[in-house]
Amino acid sequence: STFRFLLSPRSAYVSGQVIEVGDGEAGNVAPADWGTPLAGRTALVTGAARGIGEAVAATLARDGARVVCLDVPAAEADLAAVAGRLGGVALALDITADDAGARIAGALPEGLDVLVHNAGITRDRRLVNMPAERWSSVLDVNLGSVLRTTDALLAGGTLRAGGRIVMTASIAGIAGNAGQTNYAASKAGIVGLVRSLGPRALSEYGVTVNAVAPGFIETRMTAAVPLFIREAGRRMNSLSQGGVPVDVAETTAWFASPGSGAVNGQVVRVCGQSLLGA
Ligand SMILES: NC(=O)c1ccc[n+]([C@@H]2O[C@H](COP(=O)([O-])OP(=O)(O)OC[C@H]3O[C@@H](n4cnc5c(N)ncnc54)[C@H](O)[C@@H]3O)[C@@H](O)[C@H]2O)c1
């Protein structure tokens, strides 16, 4: 699966880094049909109403997965449209709710094969002006909820053996970013979580844990960045352009493949060789 991905146009925005591939003894299964490697599998994508999450859900559905699309109740109309278009199921739920893990498990009585933690927020402010609420909300959505729900779905047995967890870091979590101390801290936490949980989840549950670390991707999140910072973000990479959601989605689909059992504990930048975090 790794060579198929890296030697294809699907990895056009992935470059300039080391990816470790293990021996894959645990849970590496060549798909019967490489066109639909996720046939018969169920995938949950958080933050699926728009942006990168919507592209991830569409790409996993293309690969044959039954998709469960999760987003906040306020985005329910968009969420239902995405799920309907993909023949999937919508789950309107705030991922930071105390009972989020239990509600996801309740919606998936037959279990889950692919868990994509994509939901995320920014609340940018220089650290000196950062109210506590801006710090804690970003840490809770981007990191705390990921910890809690992952724990619940692994310990409760919802995530089946051979399963895949894909988390969403950022090059801001690798390099840091002025005005984004809260966001960078949350995403650096994801990098640490992937590295520590990966080996343990594979040996205890037969589940791999990896993360994408997007650079500048054209979505509503980056459209809100002030003009000059946005242009700099777009151009500070070897391709001199932003990536698009499908670049992150294809990387996620590679991690999610049954043939990617040898890829574990990796944080892969999707950034067009960005100078940040290089
Ligand atoms: N766009 C980029 O350049 C970029 C770069 C690096 C990392 N990322 C990360 O990629 C992910 C997706 O980003 P995007 O650009 O598509 O953002 P976006 O703002 O367009 O979409 C994020 C989605 O997450 C949902 N969401 C937010 N809080 C939630 C909650 N508590 N419960 C459930 N859903 C929630 C939102 O409703 C929204 O639909 C985020 O984790 C983001 O940090 C994006």
The ligand as an ORCA input file, in Angstrom:
! r2SCAN-3c Opt
* xyz 0 1
  N      -6.747     23.748      6.544
  C      -5.476     23.629      6.890
  O      -4.586     24.270      6.289
  C      -5.056     22.711      8.001
  C      -3.693     22.620      8.287
  C      -3.279     21.786      9.299
  C      -4.202     21.039     10.008
  N      -5.529     21.162      9.729
  C      -6.449     20.362     10.533
  O      -7.305     19.622      9.680
  C      -8.564     19.416     10.327
  C      -9.696     19.878      9.422
  O      -9.467     21.229      9.099
  P     -10.337     22.053      8.034
  O      -9.408     23.045      7.424
  O     -11.106     21.132      7.178
  O     -11.283     22.847      9.047
  P     -12.814     23.322      8.910
  O     -12.960     24.381      9.944
  O     -13.157     23.654      7.493
  O     -13.630     22.003      9.330
  C     -13.536     21.482     10.633
  C     -14.814     20.707     10.923
  O     -14.702     20.205     12.272
  C     -15.955     20.413     12.900
  N     -15.830     20.506     14.361
  C     -15.254     21.499     15.068
  N     -15.408     21.283     16.386
  C     -16.084     20.118     16.516
  C     -16.568     19.389     17.634
  N     -16.385     19.810     18.884
  N     -17.251     18.221     17.402
  C     -17.451     17.777     16.138
  N     -17.033     18.449     15.049
  C     -16.356     19.608     15.231
  C     -16.467     21.721     12.321
  O     -17.865     21.884     12.537
  C     -16.069     21.594     10.863
  O     -17.071     20.972     10.089
  C      -8.476     20.172     11.665
  O      -8.094     19.282     12.691
  C      -7.383     21.172     11.406
  O      -6.752     21.580     12.591
  C      -5.987     21.984      8.739
*
